[in-house]
């Protein structure tokens, strides 16, 4: 059996950021239910970290674009 874990975050601008992974389960192993819970928990945590990193990167890119539109100066120095 193959399970896909998909995490989606909708941004304030309406754009969505997604991360996904797949988990293969050997259902002939009698311990597969416990292994499934562990695998999904681990993959969800890793996916959440990747999603966080993507959102931070996107926020940084937006900040750089805004600074470039203002002439490249940080807002605190713009009035000097």
matplotlib code that plots the C-alpha trace (Angstrom):
import matplotlib.pyplot as plt

x = [0.0, 1.3, 0.0, 0.7, 1.0, 0.2, 0.5, -0.9, -0.7, -2.7, -1.0, -2.7, -2.3, -4.3, -1.3, -0.8, 2.4, 2.5, 4.8, 4.2, 5.8, 4.8, 5.0, 5.1, 3.5, 4.1, 0.7, 2.0, 4.0, 1.8, 3.3, 2.3, -0.4, 2.2, 4.8, 2.2, 1.5, 5.2, 5.9, 3.1, 4.0, 7.7, 6.8, 4.2, 6.8, 9.4, 6.8, 5.8, 9.5, 9.9, 6.6, 7.8, 11.1, 9.4, 7.1, 10.0, 11.9, 8.9, 8.4, 12.1, 11.7, 8.7, 10.7, 13.6, 11.1, 9.5, 12.9, 13.9, 10.6, 11.5, 15.0, 16.7, 16.7, 15.3, 12.2, 13.9, 16.5, 14.1, 13.3, 16.9]
y = [0.0, 3.5, 6.6, 10.2, 12.8, 16.3, 19.5, 22.8, 26.3, 29.1, 32.5, 35.8, 36.6, 33.5, 31.5, 28.0, 26.3, 22.5, 19.8, 16.1, 12.7, 9.1, 6.2, 2.6, 0.1, -3.6, -4.9, -8.4, -7.4, -7.8, -4.6, -2.4, -0.4, 0.9, 1.4, 3.4, 5.7, 6.3, 6.9, 9.3, 11.2, 11.5, 12.5, 15.1, 16.7, 16.8, 18.1, 20.8, 21.8, 22.0, 23.9, 26.4, 26.8, 27.5, 30.1, 31.8, 31.9, 33.3, 36.0, 36.9, 37.1, 39.4, 41.6, 41.8, 42.7, 45.4, 46.9, 46.9, 48.7, 51.4, 51.9, 49.2, 51.1, 49.6, 51.4, 52.7, 54.5, 55.7, 59.0, 59.9]
z = [0.0, -0.8, 1.2, 0.1, 2.8, 1.5, 3.4, 2.0, 3.4, 1.8, 1.9, 2.4, -1.3, -2.2, -3.4, -2.0, -0.9, -0.8, 0.2, -0.2, 0.3, -0.1, 2.4, 1.4, 3.8, 3.9, 5.1, 5.4, 8.5, 11.6, 13.0, 10.0, 11.9, 14.5, 11.7, 9.8, 12.7, 13.2, 9.5, 9.1, 12.2, 11.1, 7.5, 8.7, 10.9, 8.2, 5.7, 8.2, 8.5, 4.7, 4.4, 7.1, 5.3, 2.0, 3.5, 5.2, 1.9, 0.1, 2.7, 2.3, -1.4, -1.0, 1.3, -1.2, -4.0, -1.8, -1.0, -4.7, -5.5, -2.9, -4.4, -2.4, 1.0, 4.1, 5.4, 8.5, 6.3, 3.6, 5.4, 6.1]

ax = plt.figure().add_subplot(projection="3d")
ax.plot(x, y, z, "-o")
ax.set_aspect("equal")
plt.show()
